[in-house]
Amino acid sequence: MNIPGGTPSLRQLWLSQEPGIQAQRLDTLLACFDLSSSREELQAVERPFQALCCLLVYLFVQVDTLCLEDLHAFIAQALCLQGKPTMELADLQLDHIDPRAVQLATLLVRGLTTLVLVNGACGSPWEMADFMPWHLFDGKLFHQKYLQSEKGYTAEVLVEQNRSHVTRFHTLKSVVCKACGKESRPIVSRRHWRPHHAGRWGRQGSSSHGTSSGYSRSGHGQHWRDQGPGSRQYEPDQWRRY
């Protein structure tokens, strides 16, 4: 990993009490996800959304078929989940079940599990509670936001007319889009997709290095893209041509 001063040992990450070790732990975590260049933006995000933004940036860079509507749904459900009563979530009714939404939900939870492991390996630079699904993700609520986003609902409607949520929505969206832009990965609406958007968005020439975790953008990371919900083999027929 490309870390100032070299890759630290586990003994150093787990046991060191030296000044600045917490910053080194965070540098190591971000390097695992190829997000060192987005450190400043992620640090400016309030808890518990740092972990969510970190994961979303990584997933959107890795998976080409994720689009702006997907990003809106991920962010909106995380914001609306804050303070929502359990019974309200249990009583939530959906118009229909979309297989792609189920697959995207599975991918996010899978990513959160990976993020928990990496955070622990790096000496826990972020609070473990910030990764817990009850702070960041509810499957049924995400499904609702996904269906709404697909219909073109505005940010105000997606966050249920909550003004503070609207501000946070645009802040989190800006962080993710800016970080992805640094990796030459524009996040565009599905309505603007064209056939030439297939492939790796021309990122093979990116200066970012592969990770040692097996999830790099080329080679070892292929199984993330082939097996994940963003993969073309899982896409509805009308999107396979893209």
C-alpha positions in Angstrom: 0.0 0.0 0.0 1.1 3.5 -0.8 1.3 5.0 2.8 3.7 7.8 3.9 6.4 6.1 5.9 5.6 2.6 4.6 3.0 0.1 5.6 2.9 -0.2 9.4 3.0 -3.6 11.2 -0.1 -5.0 12.9 1.7 -4.7 16.2 2.2 -0.9 15.6 -1.5 -0.5 14.5 -2.9 -2.4 17.4 -0.7 -1.7 20.3 1.1 1.6 19.7 0.4 4.6 22.0 2.5 7.0 20.0 1.2 10.5 19.1 -0.3 10.4 15.7 -1.0 6.7 15.6 -4.8 7.3 15.2 -4.1 9.3 12.0 -1.8 6.5 10.8 -4.5 3.9 11.4 -6.9 6.0 9.3 -4.3 6.4 6.5 -3.9 2.6 6.4 -7.7 2.0 6.3 -8.2 4.4 3.4 -5.2 2.9 1.6 -6.8 -0.5 1.8 -9.7 0.9 -0.2 -7.6 3.1 -2.6 -9.1 6.2 -1.0 -6.1 8.0 0.3 -6.7 11.0 -2.0 -10.2 11.5 -0.5 -9.0 11.6 3.1 -9.9 15.3 3.6 -13.4 15.0 2.2 -14.2 11.9 4.3 -12.9 13.4 7.5 -15.3 16.3 7.0 -18.3 14.0 7.0 -20.1 13.6 10.3 -20.5 10.3 12.1 -21.8 7.7 11.3 -21.8 8.6 7.6 -18.0 8.5 7.1 -18.1 4.7 6.9 -21.0 4.8 4.5 -19.3 7.3 2.2 -16.1 5.3 2.2 -18.0 2.2 1.2 -20.0 3.9 -1.5 -17.0 5.5 -3.1 -15.3 2.1 -3.2 -18.3 0.3 -4.6 -19.0 3.0 -7.3 -15.4 2.9 -8.5 -15.4 -0.9 -8.6 -18.9 -1.5 -10.2 -19.5 0.3 -13.4 -23.3 -0.3 -13.6 -24.1 1.6 -10.4 -25.7 4.9 -11.3 -26.8 8.2 -9.8 -30.3 6.9 -8.9 -28.6 4.1 -6.9 -26.5 6.7 -5.0 -29.6 8.7 -4.2 -31.3 5.7 -2.8 -28.4 4.6 -0.7 -27.9 8.1 0.8 -31.7 8.8 1.3 -32.3 5.6 3.2 -29.4 6.2 5.5 -30.6 9.7 6.4 -34.2 8.7 6.8 -33.3 5.7 9.0 -32.0 8.1 11.7 -34.6 8.2 14.4 -37.3 6.3 12.5 -39.3 4.1 14.9 -38.9 0.3 14.5 -42.7 -0.2 14.1 -42.8 2.3 11.2 -40.1 0.3 9.4 -41.9 -2.9 10.1 -45.2 -1.5 8.7 -43.5 -0.1 5.6 -45.4 -1.3 2.4 -43.7 -1.6 -1.0 -45.4 -1.3 -4.4 -43.4 -4.3 -5.7 -40.1 -6.1 -5.2 -37.3 -5.2 -7.6 -34.6 -8.0 -7.8 -31.9 -5.4 -8.6 -32.7 -3.5 -5.4 -32.4 -6.8 -3.4 -29.0 -7.4 -5.0 -27.8 -3.9 -4.3 -28.8 -4.2 -0.7 -26.9 -7.5 -0.4 -23.8 -5.8 -1.9 -23.9 -3.0 0.6 -24.3 -5.3 3.6 -21.5 -7.4 2.2 -19.4 -4.3 1.9 -20.1 -3.2 5.5 -18.9 -6.6 6.7 -15.7 -6.1 4.8 -15.3 -2.6 6.2 -15.8 -3.8 9.7 -12.9 -6.4 9.2 -10.6 -3.8 7.6 -11.3 -1.3 10.4 -10.5 -3.8 13.0 -7.3 -4.9 11.2 -6.2 -1.3 11.1 -6.6 -0.7 14.8 -10.2 0.7 14.6 -9.6 4.3 13.5 -13.4 4.6 13.3 -15.8 3.6 16.0 -17.1 0.1 15.4 -20.7 1.3 16.2 -20.6 3.5 13.1 -20.6 0.3 10.9 -23.7 -1.3 12.5 -26.6 -1.7 10.0 -29.1 -0.2 12.4 -27.2 3.1 12.0 -26.8 3.0 8.3 -29.0 0.5 6.5 -32.5 -1.0 6.5 -33.4 -3.3 3.6 -37.0 -2.4 3.3 -36.4 1.3 3.6 -33.7 1.1 1.0 -36.1 -0.7 -1.3 -38.7 2.0 -1.0 -36.1 4.7 -1.7 -34.7 2.7 -4.7 -38.2 2.5 -6.2 -38.8 6.2 -5.6 -35.4 7.2 -7.1 -36.1 5.1 -10.2 -39.2 7.1 -10.7 -37.2 10.3 -10.6 -38.3 11.6 -7.2 -36.5 14.8 -6.0 -34.1 14.8 -3.1 -36.7 16.6 -1.0 -39.2 13.8 -1.5 -36.6 11.1 -1.0 -35.7 12.4 2.4 -39.4 12.9 3.3 -39.3 16.8 3.2 -36.8 17.0 6.1 -34.8 20.2 5.6 -31.8 19.1 7.6 -31.8 15.8 5.7 -31.9 17.7 2.4 -28.7 19.6 3.3 -27.0 16.4 4.4 -28.1 14.6 1.3 -26.4 17.0 -1.0 -23.3 17.1 1.2 -22.9 13.3 1.2 -23.6 13.1 -2.5 -21.0 15.8 -3.2 -18.4 13.9 -1.2 -19.0 10.6 -3.0 -19.2 12.2 -6.5 -16.0 14.3 -5.9 -14.1 11.2 -4.6 -15.2 9.1 -7.6 -14.3 12.0 -9.9 -10.7 11.8 -8.7 -10.7 8.2 -9.9 -12.1 9.2 -13.3 -15.4 7.6 -12.5 -18.3 9.9 -13.2 -21.6 9.0 -11.6 -24.3 9.6 -14.1 -28.1 9.1 -14.3 -29.2 5.9 -16.0 -31.2 8.0 -18.3 -27.9 9.4 -19.7 -26.2 6.0 -20.2 -24.9 5.3 -23.7 -23.3 2.1 -25.1 -19.9 3.6 -24.9 -20.2 3.7 -21.1 -19.7 0.0 -21.0 -16.4 -1.2 -19.6 -14.2 0.4 -17.0 -15.0 4.1 -17.7 -11.5 4.4 -19.1 -10.0 4.2 -15.7 -7.3 1.7 -16.5 -4.9 4.6 -16.8 -5.8 5.8 -13.3 -2.8 6.5 -11.1 -4.4 4.6 -8.3 -2.7 1.4 -7.3 -4.3 -2.0 -6.7 -4.9 -3.2 -3.1 -3.5 -6.2 -1.5 -7.0 -7.2 -0.3 -7.9 -9.0 -3.5 -10.5 -6.4 -4.5 -8.4 -4.2 -6.8 -9.9 -2.7 -9.9 -8.3 -5.2 -12.2 -7.3 -8.8 -12.0 -8.1 -10.0 -8.5 -11.1 -7.7 -8.0 -12.9 -9.2 -11.0 -15.1 -11.5 -8.8 -16.6 -8.4 -7.1 -17.8 -7.1 -10.4 -18.8 -10.4 -11.9 -20.8 -11.7 -8.9 -22.2 -8.4 -7.6 -25.5 -6.9 -8.4 -24.0 -4.3 -10.7 -22.8 -7.1 -13.0 -24.3 -7.2 -16.4 -25.2 -10.9 -16.0 -27.6 -9.8 -13.2 -29.0 -6.8 -15.0 -32.5 -6.7 -16.4 -32.7 -7.5 -20.1 -33.3 -3.9 -21.0 -29.9 -2.9 -19.5 -27.7 -5.7 -20.7 -26.8 -4.0 -23.9 -25.1 -1.2 -21.9 
